[in-house]
């Protein structure tokens, strides 16, 4: 796969953040997973919100974040709430 910004939910800003934390390809994003990728982004951008976490998961699954299953959103929300400051 080419640029990360070609994935659903990933714009130029998030692509740049992913690149900054060492994630440059879809394969790397898929391997690290949305949660760990989000934690890496949060380390460089304290404003990383739950929507960014949903966006990363959607990008991995190849769908818009609004199409994530309710169960997956609940799992990600629980994860996000644990790390929210």
Z-matrix of the N, CA and C atoms (Angstrom, degrees):
N
C 1 1.450
C 2 1.518 1 108.64
N 3 1.312 2 116.32 1 151.26
C 4 1.459 3 121.90 2 -178.02
C 5 1.507 4 112.35 3 -84.13
N 6 1.313 5 115.24 4 -133.70
C 7 1.460 6 120.99 5 -177.21
C 8 1.521 7 111.85 6 -62.55
N 9 1.320 8 114.02 7 145.58
C 10 1.461 9 119.58 8 178.11
C 11 1.530 10 111.54 9 -63.04
N 12 1.317 11 117.79 10 -29.61
C 13 1.459 12 120.17 11 -178.76
C 14 1.528 13 112.43 12 -69.03
N 15 1.308 14 117.28 13 -7.98
C 16 1.460 15 120.42 14 175.23
C 17 1.534 16 111.65 15 -83.10
N 18 1.325 17 116.46 16 -10.36
C 19 1.464 18 121.35 17 178.09
C 20 1.527 19 109.45 18 -79.07
N 21 1.336 20 117.12 19 154.66
C 22 1.475 21 119.25 20 174.99
C 23 1.529 22 110.11 21 -58.10
N 24 1.298 23 116.80 22 141.75
C 25 1.474 24 124.41 23 173.36
C 26 1.524 25 115.24 24 76.51
N 27 1.318 26 118.80 25 -7.52
C 28 1.465 27 120.73 26 -174.48
C 29 1.528 28 109.78 27 -104.27
N 30 1.326 29 114.95 28 111.13
C 31 1.455 30 120.77 29 175.91
C 32 1.523 31 109.85 30 -96.01
N 33 1.298 32 115.30 31 -174.74
C 34 1.471 33 120.63 32 -177.20
C 35 1.526 34 112.30 33 -62.59
N 36 1.325 35 117.68 34 -40.33
C 37 1.468 36 120.36 35 -177.64
C 38 1.524 37 110.78 36 -64.66
N 39 1.321 38 116.98 37 -47.75
C 40 1.471 39 119.78 38 -179.78
C 41 1.525 40 109.91 39 -66.90
N 42 1.319 41 117.18 40 -37.66
C 43 1.460 42 119.50 41 176.52
C 44 1.529 43 110.27 42 -59.67
N 45 1.319 44 117.28 43 -44.83
C 46 1.464 45 120.89 44 178.67
C 47 1.526 46 110.84 45 -61.95
N 48 1.333 47 116.60 46 -40.72
C 49 1.467 48 119.26 47 178.63
C 50 1.524 49 110.60 48 -64.81
N 51 1.318 50 117.07 49 -42.93
C 52 1.462 51 120.08 50 177.79
C 53 1.525 52 110.19 51 -59.97
N 54 1.321 53 116.40 52 -43.77
C 55 1.462 54 120.19 53 178.43
C 56 1.525 55 110.80 54 -61.07
N 57 1.323 56 117.07 55 -40.76
C 58 1.466 57 121.25 56 -179.66
C 59 1.521 58 112.26 57 -61.19
N 60 1.328 59 116.98 58 -31.56
C 61 1.468 60 120.17 59 -178.77
C 62 1.534 61 111.63 60 -96.69
N 63 1.323 62 116.65 61 11.94
C 64 1.454 63 120.60 62 173.12
C 65 1.518 64 115.90 63 90.67
N 66 1.318 65 117.07 64 13.50
C 67 1.467 66 120.81 65 178.13
C 68 1.523 67 107.01 66 -107.40
N 69 1.335 68 115.50 67 110.14
C 70 1.451 69 120.37 68 -173.33
C 71 1.518 70 114.22 69 -117.61
N 72 1.324 71 117.40 70 -11.00
C 73 1.463 72 120.54 71 -177.50
C 74 1.522 73 110.22 72 -135.00
N 75 1.335 74 114.35 73 160.71
C 76 1.458 75 119.55 74 175.12
C 77 1.525 76 110.64 75 -57.97
N 78 1.316 77 116.25 76 -41.22
C 79 1.470 78 120.52 77 -178.77
C 80 1.526 79 111.10 78 -59.75
N 81 1.334 80 116.47 79 -41.75
C 82 1.467 81 119.99 80 178.10
C 83 1.524 82 110.73 81 -65.89
N 84 1.331 83 116.29 82 -41.70
C 85 1.462 84 120.37 83 179.33
C 86 1.526 85 110.24 84 -62.90
N 87 1.316 86 116.47 85 -45.59
C 88 1.461 87 120.47 86 -179.72
C 89 1.531 88 110.94 87 -63.09
N 90 1.328 89 116.29 88 -40.70
C 91 1.469 90 120.25 89 -178.62
C 92 1.525 91 111.97 90 -66.43
N 93 1.324 92 116.39 91 -42.72
C 94 1.469 93 118.95 92 -178.40
C 95 1.524 94 111.47 93 -76.48
N 96 1.318 95 117.05 94 -31.89
C 97 1.462 96 121.16 95 178.91
C 98 1.515 97 112.41 96 88.14
N 99 1.317 98 115.10 97 158.78
C 100 1.464 99 120.23 98 -175.35
C 101 1.528 100 112.89 99 -64.82
N 102 1.319 101 117.30 100 -38.03
C 103 1.465 102 120.13 101 -176.44
C 104 1.524 103 111.47 102 -66.27
N 105 1.328 104 116.84 103 -49.63
C 106 1.463 105 119.44 104 -179.36
C 107 1.526 106 111.40 105 -68.71
N 108 1.328 107 117.22 106 -35.76
C 109 1.464 108 120.05 107 177.02
C 110 1.531 109 109.34 108 -63.41
N 111 1.331 110 116.73 109 -42.68
C 112 1.465 111 120.83 110 178.72
C 113 1.532 112 111.01 111 -63.16
N 114 1.326 113 117.48 112 -41.48
C 115 1.465 114 120.42 113 178.56
C 116 1.524 115 110.96 114 -62.11
N 117 1.312 116 117.05 115 -39.38
C 118 1.460 117 120.62 116 178.04
C 119 1.533 118 110.51 117 -65.00
N 120 1.325 119 116.50 118 -42.11
C 121 1.467 120 119.93 119 177.65
C 122 1.525 121 110.22 120 -65.98
N 123 1.321 122 117.43 121 -42.33
C 124 1.468 123 121.08 122 -179.84
C 125 1.526 124 110.82 123 -59.74
N 126 1.327 125 117.00 124 -31.61
C 127 1.466 126 120.73 125 179.32
C 128 1.529 127 111.90 126 -65.50
N 129 1.340 128 117.33 127 -26.06
C 130 1.467 129 120.21 128 179.60
C 131 1.526 130 112.37 129 -107.56
N 132 1.337 131 116.95 130 -11.09
C 133 1.464 132 121.96 131 -179.46
C 134 1.524 133 109.12 132 -144.49
N 135 1.322 134 115.28 133 98.03
C 136 1.468 135 119.40 134 -176.04
C 137 1.525 136 112.74 135 -65.04
N 138 1.334 137 117.85 136 -12.56
C 139 1.464 138 119.74 137 179.94
C 140 1.533 139 112.63 138 -85.86
N 141 1.329 140 117.23 139 2.23
C 142 1.478 141 119.90 140 179.77
C 143 1.528 142 108.94 141 -57.83
N 144 1.326 143 115.68 142 118.72
C 145 1.458 144 121.02 143 -173.94
C 146 1.533 145 111.77 144 -107.24
N 147 1.302 146 114.60 145 -179.87
C 148 1.461 147 119.74 146 -178.60
C 149 1.526 148 111.35 147 -63.45
N 150 1.328 149 116.75 148 -30.26
C 151 1.466 150 119.19 149 -179.86
C 152 1.527 151 111.01 150 -66.18
N 153 1.323 152 116.84 151 -31.23
C 154 1.459 153 119.99 152 176.11
C 155 1.523 154 109.78 153 -69.27
N 156 1.311 155 116.36 154 -38.13
C 157 1.467 156 120.36 155 176.44
C 158 1.526 157 110.50 156 -63.36
N 159 1.323 158 116.91 157 -46.72
C 160 1.469 159 120.70 158 176.18
C 161 1.528 160 110.69 159 -59.81
N 162 1.328 161 116.64 160 -41.18
C 163 1.460 162 120.92 161 -179.38
C 164 1.523 163 111.17 162 -61.86
N 165 1.313 164 116.61 163 -42.30
C 166 1.469 165 120.23 164 179.52
C 167 1.523 166 110.78 165 -64.19
N 168 1.320 167 116.75 166 -43.77
C 169 1.468 168 120.07 167 179.03
C 170 1.524 169 110.38 168 -63.53
N 171 1.317 170 116.64 169 -43.68
C 172 1.455 171 119.98 170 177.89
C 173 1.518 172 111.83 171 -61.04
N 174 1.331 173 116.39 172 -40.83
C 175 1.467 174 120.42 173 178.81
C 176 1.526 175 110.68 174 -60.81
N 177 1.315 176 116.51 175 -41.63
C 178 1.464 177 120.74 176 178.68
C 179 1.528 178 110.35 177 -63.54
N 180 1.328 179 116.22 178 -41.50
C 181 1.468 180 120.42 179 -178.77
C 182 1.531 181 112.81 180 -81.52
N 183 1.333 182 116.83 181 -10.56
C 184 1.457 183 120.37 182 179.95
C 185 1.515 184 114.38 183 77.26
N 186 1.357 185 115.41 184 27.89
C 187 1.465 186 120.22 185 -179.33
C 188 1.528 187 110.19 186 -132.69
N 189 1.323 188 116.46 187 163.26
C 190 1.462 189 120.67 188 174.00
C 191 1.532 190 108.23 189 -67.46
N 192 1.315 191 115.96 190 148.59
C 193 1.471 192 119.03 191 -177.89
C 194 1.522 193 112.05 192 -60.55
N 195 1.327 194 117.44 193 -27.63
C 196 1.464 195 120.63 194 179.20
C 197 1.527 196 112.22 195 -70.51
N 198 1.320 197 117.34 196 -14.54
C 199 1.462 198 121.30 197 -179.72
C 200 1.529 199 112.92 198 -95.16
N 201 1.315 200 117.14 199 1.16
C 202 1.467 201 119.28 200 178.04
C 203 1.524 202 109.65 201 -62.11
N 204 1.325 203 116.96 202 140.41
C 205 1.466 204 119.33 203 177.47
C 206 1.529 205 111.44 204 -61.11
N 207 1.304 206 116.36 205 149.47
C 208 1.470 207 122.40 206 -179.43
C 209 1.527 208 110.63 207 -55.59
N 210 1.322 209 117.31 208 -41.09
C 211 1.463 210 121.52 209 -178.85
C 212 1.529 211 110.56 210 -62.62
N 213 1.336 212 117.42 211 -41.90
C 214 1.463 213 121.45 212 -179.52
C 215 1.521 214 109.65 213 -67.27
N 216 1.329 215 117.35 214 -41.09
C 217 1.462 216 120.41 215 177.59
C 218 1.528 217 110.69 216 -61.74
N 219 1.316 218 116.62 217 -41.07
C 220 1.470 219 120.46 218 179.24
C 221 1.527 220 110.36 219 -63.83
N 222 1.317 221 116.83 220 -42.15
C 223 1.470 222 121.25 221 178.50
C 224 1.535 223 110.47 222 -62.29
N 225 1.326 224 116.57 223 -45.15
C 226 1.456 225 120.55 224 179.82
C 227 1.520 226 111.62 225 -67.45
N 228 1.338 227 117.52 226 -36.61
C 229 1.467 228 121.34 227 178.02
C 230 1.517 229 110.76 228 -63.66
N 231 1.326 230 116.89 229 -41.52
C 232 1.465 231 120.71 230 177.89
C 233 1.532 232 110.00 231 -62.23
N 234 1.321 233 117.06 232 -44.18
C 235 1.462 234 122.55 233 177.29
C 236 1.533 235 110.17 234 -60.32
N 237 1.330 236 116.33 235 -48.77
C 238 1.461 237 121.57 236 179.96
C 239 1.518 238 111.11 237 -59.13
N 240 1.312 239 117.18 238 -46.45
C 241 1.468 240 121.11 239 -178.59
C 242 1.525 241 111.50 240 -60.13
N 243 1.319 242 117.26 241 -32.81
C 244 1.463 243 121.27 242 179.46
C 245 1.537 244 110.68 243 -64.61
N 246 1.338 245 116.65 244 -36.68
C 247 1.462 246 120.93 245 -175.69
C 248 1.524 247 113.99 246 -98.24
N 249 1.323 248 117.20 247 -3.67
C 250 1.465 249 121.20 248 -178.68
C 251 1.523 250 109.78 249 -67.40
N 252 1.301 251 114.86 250 138.12
C 253 1.468 252 118.43 251 179.80
C 254 1.502 253 110.74 252 -118.77
